[in-house]
Amino acid sequence: MDTPRMGIADKLADRMSMAEQHEYLRSRLTRRGVMRGTVAAAGAVAGAGLLSGTAAAASPTLLSKPATGHHVSGSLVAPFGRHLAFGADPKTQFRVSWQVPLAVNKPFIRVGLKPWALSHKIQAEVRALHTPQLLNSKLPPVDQYYLHAALDGLHPGTTYYYGVGHEGFDPAAGQAFGTIGSFTTAPARSGERFTFTAFGDQGVSYHALANDSLILAQNPAFHLHAGDICYADPAGSGQQSDSSVYDARTWDQFLAQTESVAARVPWMVTTGNHDMEAWYSPNGYGGQEARWSLPGNGPDAKNQPGAYSFVYGNTAVVALDANDVSYEIPANYDISAGKQTAWLDKRLGELRRQRGIDFIVVFFHHCAFSTTNSHASDGGVQEKWVPLFEKHQVDLVVNGHNHVYERTDAIRGGKVSKPVAIGDTVHPEKDGVVYVTAGGAGRSLYDFPAPDSYEGHEHNVDSVTTWHSAKGGGKVTETVTWSRVRYTGYSFIAVEVEPASSGRTSTLTVSALAETGERVDHFTVARRAK
């Protein structure tokens, strides 16, 4: 079972909530004296931003002011790991985040309408994390410095250029001019075509890098990452060694790997089970808060940063924290005390009624419907959220968690309401909801209990014997008929959105692309435009 341990024995961690794991680590490390110490000299700047050392702070300190003091000249410290995100309104709000390997003075961002005219300068917020040497770990302590800038009041449909820097490193200066990036705000009107991409379970690997390159080639307006982002906490294999392998430096590698895309494409993440990191906060999300700036308009931005929504053109996107409802991995079960599910019901209703919104896309980590031998379907998701997706006629649900590509027929009430063959068109208001598992972003692949069946290699079966997780633990075996496409390979989805004028038909064309560029599935979601 994929439970986060970070230095807690497997059998003990399996019985503990995320808050209990956090308290256990803090109390053990306090007794061991890890929390005592003074600032020591940080190591030299390392490639890809890796840093080991000690620091006075023994807990993650989310700073609201610039860091003070540095150990080397700021001219020798280069920012890396730039990643963009939307604010609550993609037409007028962007969030720019990046990392530095050492503390710097007066970090900032420059923004302008031309790359040679970055006239607007904004001070950045510093969120520093300290990770001590965790229990049973041989890895060194790590200090990490994440910087964030909120850009509000932007003009819709406009390309902006930006550069990030600090005292001694100015992107407007000649030596740093090559670091300048760009982004484009969402259009003011909902009638423009666009593409977005999505996957989950990425990590750091050549396969992850290959998927990033293919995604960039799609020129997406934004990208959805359905959780299990970098696997700094790779626990979950059931081995005793799980307790000693948490490595915060994996985030440095991941952000460096992803920068080629995320520095220009908003990288909208949600929370997976591997993203709960027990040391940083009782809910396990302190690390996510330090590293990402997300819209913050969900039911509780502090306790569930991975739950939010935004609207781009004629498409509304809702991100959810599935740890809150998961029966399979209950470390954060019911962390919102039902508030997230109530918000979901309300928000889906608001979006479905809103003029100009044709499609609603929901993404989260744990699978509503999947047949792999590893995780299959989560009974908590099926019980809490699937009825709401059907109630509000959600157009597309995207999950990760299972490291494969799998796509269902249209489903209603847990059964096939309309078969959706490769290349078919589905109308959610009458046909039901299609669910996509896009978990082949880069981590090691899973397998199916039935043969692969994908575009050009179709091996349709009448049914698949699988299971879903039960409340309180365990598996419920079931035979299902909704598994339409199965592909054991690295992949992602690209969604082409074609708006239409009122009364005509708008479409979402969903294509699954392997890391080779081969298309392994495609289907269309159609809805009458408002």
Buried (B, 14 or more C-beta within 10 A) or exposed (E): BBBBBBBBEBEEBBEBBBBBBBBBBBEBBEEEEBBEBEBEEBBEBEEBBBBBBBBEBBBBBBBEEBBEEBBBEBBEBBBBBBBBBBBBBBBBBBBBBBBBBBBBBBBBBBBBEEBEEBEEBBEBBBBBBBBBBBBBBEBBBBBBBBBBBBBEEBEBEBEBBBBBBBBBBBBBEEEBBEBBBEBBBBBBEBBBEBBBBBBBBBBBBEBBBBBBEBBBEBEBBBBBBBBBBBBBBBBBEEEEEBBBBBBBBBBBBBBBBBBBBBBBBBBBBBBBBBBBBBBBBBBBBBBBBBBBBBBBBBBBBEBBBBBBBBBBBBBBBBBBBBBBBBBBBBBBBBBBEEBBBEBBBEBBEEBBEEEBBBBBBBBBBBBBBBBBEBBBBBBBBBEBBBEBBBEBBBBBBBBBBBBBBBBBBBBBEBEBBBBBEBEBEBBBEEBBBBBBBBBBBBBEBBBBBBEBBBBEEEEEEEEBEBBBBEEEEEBBEBEBBBBBBBBBBBBBBBBBBBBBEEEEBBBBBBBBBBBEEBBBBBBBBBBEBB
